[in-house]
Amino acid sequence: MRLVSFNILNGRTLHDDTVDVRVLADAVRSLDPDVLALQEVDRNQQRSGRADLTAVAAEAMGAPHHRFVAALAGSPGATWTAATGREQPEDAAYGIALLSRFEVAGW
């Protein structure tokens, strides 16, 4: 089993500081994880093209089981607030994610 932890820096590339979901997907594929823990994950943020970066990574690694948990809700520099757990999938958020190719018994 291959376990990987990856700080994705909001999906930004190191060479030009922009978000390209194809680069993120390629990076995840190259890691070939069975279980992947992600940090600094954007969901529906303008700076990352409103992408769901957890879903991008899940598709890239073939992980049918994944969860995103928001640490902050809103957008950077505008409406950041502590996440409450009541955020909706369409809400802009920033947090962590766990993805698995294997069935998960409980979250």
C-alpha positions as CSV (number, residue, x, y, z in Angstrom):
1,M,0.0,0.0,0.0
2,R,1.3,3.4,-0.9
3,L,0.4,6.3,1.5
4,V,1.2,9.8,0.4
5,S,0.8,13.2,2.0
6,F,0.9,16.2,-0.4
7,N,0.6,19.9,0.3
8,I,-0.9,21.1,-3.0
9,L,-0.4,24.9,-2.3
10,N,-4.0,25.6,-3.5
11,G,-3.1,23.8,-6.7
12,R,-0.5,26.4,-7.7
13,T,2.5,25.4,-9.8
14,L,5.9,26.2,-8.4
15,H,7.3,27.6,-11.6
16,D,4.7,30.3,-12.3
17,D,2.4,30.4,-9.2
18,T,-0.8,29.7,-11.3
19,V,-3.4,27.0,-10.9
20,D,-3.5,24.4,-13.7
21,V,-5.6,21.4,-12.7
22,R,-3.9,19.3,-15.4
23,V,-0.6,19.8,-13.6
24,L,-2.1,18.8,-10.3
25,A,-3.7,15.7,-11.9
26,D,-0.4,14.7,-13.5
27,A,1.4,15.2,-10.2
28,V,-1.1,13.0,-8.4
29,R,-0.9,10.3,-11.1
30,S,2.9,10.3,-10.9
31,L,2.7,9.7,-7.1
32,D,0.5,6.7,-7.7
33,P,-1.0,6.7,-4.2
34,D,-3.4,4.2,-2.8
35,V,-4.3,6.6,0.0
36,L,-3.6,10.3,-0.4
37,A,-3.8,13.1,2.3
38,L,-4.0,16.6,0.8
39,Q,-3.3,19.9,2.6
40,E,-4.1,23.5,1.4
41,V,-7.0,22.3,-0.8
42,D,-9.2,24.8,-2.6
43,R,-12.9,24.2,-3.4
44,N,-14.8,26.6,-5.5
45,Q,-12.2,29.4,-5.1
46,Q,-11.8,32.0,-7.8
47,R,-8.0,31.8,-7.5
48,S,-8.2,28.1,-8.6
49,G,-10.7,28.5,-11.3
50,R,-13.6,27.4,-9.1
51,A,-12.3,23.8,-9.3
52,D,-12.9,21.1,-6.8
53,L,-9.3,20.1,-6.3
54,T,-10.3,17.1,-4.2
55,A,-12.3,15.8,-7.1
56,V,-9.5,16.5,-9.6
57,A,-7.1,14.5,-7.4
58,A,-9.6,11.7,-6.9
59,E,-10.2,11.3,-10.6
60,A,-6.5,11.4,-11.3
61,M,-5.7,8.5,-8.9
62,G,-8.8,6.5,-9.5
63,A,-10.1,7.0,-5.9
64,P,-13.8,6.4,-5.6
65,H,-13.7,7.3,-1.9
66,H,-12.7,10.8,-0.8
67,R,-13.7,13.5,1.6
68,F,-12.9,17.2,1.8
69,V,-13.1,19.1,5.1
70,A,-13.1,22.8,5.2
71,A,-10.9,24.7,7.6
72,L,-11.9,28.1,6.3
73,A,-15.0,29.2,4.5
74,G,-15.2,32.0,2.0
75,S,-12.5,33.6,-0.1
76,P,-9.0,34.8,0.8
77,G,-8.8,38.5,1.4
78,A,-12.5,38.9,1.4
79,T,-14.7,36.7,3.6
80,W,-12.4,34.1,5.3
81,T,-14.2,32.7,8.4
82,A,-13.6,29.6,10.4
83,A,-15.5,26.7,8.9
84,T,-18.5,25.4,10.8
85,G,-19.1,22.1,9.1
86,R,-22.3,23.4,7.7
87,E,-20.7,24.6,4.4
88,Q,-22.4,23.4,1.2
89,P,-20.5,21.8,-1.7
90,E,-21.0,25.0,-3.8
91,D,-19.5,27.2,-1.1
92,A,-16.0,28.5,-1.5
93,A,-13.8,26.8,1.0
94,Y,-10.2,25.9,1.9
95,G,-9.1,22.8,3.8
96,I,-7.8,19.3,3.8
97,A,-8.8,16.1,2.0
98,L,-8.4,12.3,2.3
99,L,-8.7,10.1,-0.8
100,S,-8.6,6.3,-1.0
101,R,-8.6,3.7,-3.8
102,F,-9.8,1.2,-1.1
103,E,-13.2,1.1,0.5
104,V,-13.4,3.2,3.6
105,A,-15.1,1.7,6.7
106,G,-15.8,5.1,8.3
107,W,-14.9,8.7,8.1
